[in-house]
Amino acid sequence: MGEHAPSAWRVLVVDDDARFAAALADAISSEHGLDVVGVADGVESGSEAVRAGVDVVLLDVRMPGGGGAELARRVSRSRDAPAVVAMSGSWDSTSAAEMADAGAVATVDKSDALDELCAVVRGACERRAEGAARAADGRVGDGSSDEP
């Protein structure tokens, strides 16, 4: 999954503000070439949607049902976990640290320019792809089972 070409990187947007999430998903996919595979409106629906296989989950920090940190923890524990990029309209040091501890690889402010937000999402995709490639190289070329 993480080895997609940049134009095929799959993104799930999770935000309890359905209008914001839909507008963001539309802008990301139409103007920035990322494949938004779904929009979820909260922690539970986000957990379900991740099973579809995405490269990045772009999620809101403050949501009902445990918030973004709870979903980030669930996602980060999954097999072939997608990268998590956390977004918020009002960051503080506590929420940023909580999201990092929960597995978020990056944070963005909802007021950031769309180009900046998409650059962060692409960076998360690239880091995920590089990590998957390193893991595959380690499994194939470590020599542990080939030589006595």
C-alpha positions in Angstrom: 0.0 0.0 0.0 2.7 2.5 0.9 4.5 1.9 -2.4 1.9 3.6 -4.6 2.9 6.2 -7.1 2.4 9.7 -5.7 -0.8 10.3 -7.8 -2.3 7.2 -6.2 -1.6 7.9 -2.6 -4.9 7.1 -0.7 -6.1 9.5 2.0 -8.9 9.2 4.5 -10.2 12.4 6.0 -11.8 12.1 9.5 -13.5 15.1 11.1 -16.7 15.5 13.1 -17.5 18.6 11.0 -18.9 16.9 7.9 -19.0 20.1 5.8 -15.3 20.9 6.6 -14.3 17.3 5.9 -16.2 17.1 2.6 -14.8 20.5 1.4 -11.2 19.5 2.4 -11.5 16.1 0.7 -12.8 17.7 -2.5 -10.0 20.3 -2.5 -7.3 17.7 -1.8 -8.5 15.3 -4.5 -9.4 17.8 -7.3 -6.6 20.3 -6.8 -3.7 18.3 -5.4 -3.9 14.9 -7.0 -4.3 12.8 -3.8 -6.9 10.0 -3.9 -9.3 10.7 -1.1 -11.0 7.4 -0.6 -13.4 8.5 2.1 -14.6 11.0 4.6 -15.5 9.8 8.1 -17.3 11.8 10.7 -15.8 10.5 13.9 -13.6 8.0 15.7 -15.8 4.9 15.2 -16.5 5.5 11.5 -12.8 6.3 11.0 -11.8 3.0 12.6 -14.1 1.2 10.2 -12.9 3.1 7.2 -9.2 2.5 7.8 -9.8 -1.2 7.1 -10.3 -0.2 3.4 -6.5 0.4 3.2 -5.2 3.9 3.0 -1.7 5.4 3.1 -2.6 8.4 5.3 -5.4 9.2 7.7 -5.8 13.0 8.0 -7.8 13.4 11.3 -9.1 16.0 13.5 -7.8 16.1 17.0 -10.9 17.1 18.9 -13.8 14.8 18.1 -16.5 13.0 20.2 -15.9 9.4 21.1 -12.3 9.6 22.3 -11.0 12.2 19.9 -8.3 12.0 17.4 -5.8 10.5 19.8 -7.9 7.5 20.3 -8.3 6.9 16.6 -4.5 7.5 16.0 -3.7 4.8 18.6 -6.1 2.4 16.9 -4.7 3.1 13.5 -1.1 3.0 14.6 -1.5 -0.5 16.1 -3.0 -1.9 12.9 -1.1 -4.2 10.6 0.4 -2.2 7.7 -0.6 1.0 9.6 -1.2 4.1 7.5 0.5 7.3 8.5 -1.5 9.6 10.7 -1.5 13.4 10.2 -3.4 15.2 12.9 -5.1 18.5 12.3 -6.7 21.1 14.6 -7.9 24.6 14.5 -6.2 25.4 17.9 -3.0 23.6 18.8 -1.5 23.6 22.3 1.6 21.8 23.5 -0.5 19.2 25.3 -2.6 18.2 22.3 0.4 18.1 20.0 2.3 15.9 22.5 -0.7 13.6 22.9 -1.1 13.2 19.2 2.6 12.4 18.8 2.4 9.8 21.6 -0.7 8.3 19.9 1.3 7.8 16.7 0.7 10.9 14.6 3.7 11.5 12.3 2.8 15.2 11.6 0.5 17.9 12.7 -1.2 20.7 10.7 -3.3 23.6 11.5 -6.7 23.8 9.8 -6.0 27.4 8.9 -2.8 26.4 7.0 -2.9 27.0 3.2 -4.1 24.0 1.3 -0.7 23.7 -0.5 1.0 23.5 2.9 -1.4 20.9 4.2 -1.0 18.7 1.1 2.7 19.0 1.3 2.6 17.6 4.9 0.3 14.7 3.7 2.6 13.9 0.8 5.6 14.0 3.1 3.8 11.4 5.4 3.1 9.3 2.3 6.7 9.4 1.2 8.0 8.5 4.7 5.6 5.6 4.9 6.7 4.3 1.5 10.3 4.6 2.4 9.7 2.7 5.7 7.9 0.0 3.8 10.7 -0.3 1.3 13.3 -0.5 4.1 11.2 -3.2 5.9 10.9 -5.2 2.6 14.7 -4.9 2.0 15.4 -6.1 5.5 13.2 -9.2 5.2 14.6 -10.1 1.8 18.2 -9.3 2.1 19.2 -9.8 5.7 20.9 -13.1 4.9 19.7 -14.7 8.2 18.2 -17.7 6.5 20.4 -18.1 3.5 23.8 -18.8 5.2 24.8 -21.2 8.0 
